[in-house]
């Protein structure tokens, strides 16, 4: 039961991070608000997007272990 509960938590976090990553991608590329003019804000958003990608990949590896036979 605990393993299933933990997996559900990981899957929920995984989906949440993917949505945040997608939203940042849209905002960086111009989204509904137009291009970002503040280079510092753009740089912070890009760093956050990369951090999200790393966390998403880590969670994906937890959910889909690479088992070599």
N, C-alpha and C positions, 0 to 999 in steps of 0.2 A: 504494500500500500504506500509506504513512504517513498519508494523508488518511483512509482507512478505519479505521486503528488509532486515530487521533485522534477520529474520530466515535464509535467504540465506547467510548472513554474518557469522552467527553462524555455519551453516553447512559447509561452506568453511573453516573456522578456524578449525572445528572439524576434517575434512579430512586431513588438512595440519598437524595438531598435530599427528594424527594417523600415517601418513607417516614418520614423524620425529621419532616417538617412535619406529616404525618398523625398521628404519634405524639404530637407536642406538642399538636396540636389536641385529641386525645382526653384528654390529661392535663389541659389547661387547662379543658376542659368538664366534668371530673369523673371521667372514666375509671374504672378499677378501684380507684384509691386514694382515691376520694372527692374532695370539693372541697379546693382548696388554701387553706390558712389563712394562709400567709405571703405578705403582699402584695409584699414585695421579690422573693421567688422567682417569684411570678406575673408581676410586671412584667418580670423578666429573661427569662422564658419567652416572653412576648408579643413582646419585642424580638427574641429569637432567631427566633421564628416569622416575623416580618416580614422579617428579614434572609434567611432561607431562601427566602421567597417571591420576594424580589428576585433572588436567585441563580438560582432555578428559572426565572424569566422570562427572565433573561439567557441561560441555557443553551438554553431553548426557542427563543429568537430565533436562536441559532447553528445549531441543528438544523433550523429551519424558516424560512429567510430570506424576507422579504417582498419579492418581486421584482415591481416594477411594470413592466408592459410598455408 
